[in-house]
């Protein structure tokens, strides 16, 4: 989780990623941020995030993003 929080902070500083559960809903992350985040996650965690997985439910909180990463790692 620490790696993910570091990535999120580098993409958009100043958001309470540990507690925020509305990253998409409250526009803390926009579409360009999401694209950057997906690329960083794929590099850092050695996973491929399919386009169908790029939905608000998977990116609204650091916890949901980490759950997505874990699930993708387990599927590979």
N, C-alpha and C positions, 0 to 999 in steps of 0.2 A: 504494500500500500504506500510505503514511503516514496518509492520510485514514481508511482502514479501521481502523488501529490506534488512532487517536484516538477513533473511534466506539466501538470495543470497550472502551477504557479508560474512556470516559464512562459506559457501561452497567454495567460491573462492573470497578472498579479492582483493581489488585493481582495480576493474572494475567499470566504471562509469555507474552503472545500471540505474540511472535515465534518462540518455540520450542515451545510446547505444541501437541500433535497429538491431544489427547483432550479438547477443550473440552466436548463433549457427553457422552462416555463417563464422564468423571470429574465431571460435573455442575458444571463451572465456569459453564456457561450453562444456565439452566433455560428452561422454555417461555415465561415472561413476558419473559425477556431476549432470547430468539429473536424474539419478536414485535416488541419495541422495535428490535432490530437490523435486522430486515427493513424496518421503516418508515424507519429512518435511512438504510439503504443505498439504498432506492428514491428517497428525496429527494436524497441526496448524489450518487449516480451516475446518476440519471435512467434507471433500469431498473425493470421490473416483475418481481418474483420470483413465478412461479406456485406455487401450493400444492404441486404435485407435486415441486417442487425443494426444499422445506423438509424435508430428510432429514438424518440425522446425517452421512452421507458428505460433504455439501456444507458442513457447519458445524463440523466437528471441529477445524479449524485455520484460522488467518488465511489461509494459502496456499490452502486449499480454498475458502474464502469468496471470495477474490480471483479464483480461477479461475472460479467461478460468475459473478461480476460481469462479468468479461471476456467469457465466453461469451455471456451475455445481451446485452451491448453489441454484440457482433459479429452476433448474430441479428437485431437491430432495424434 
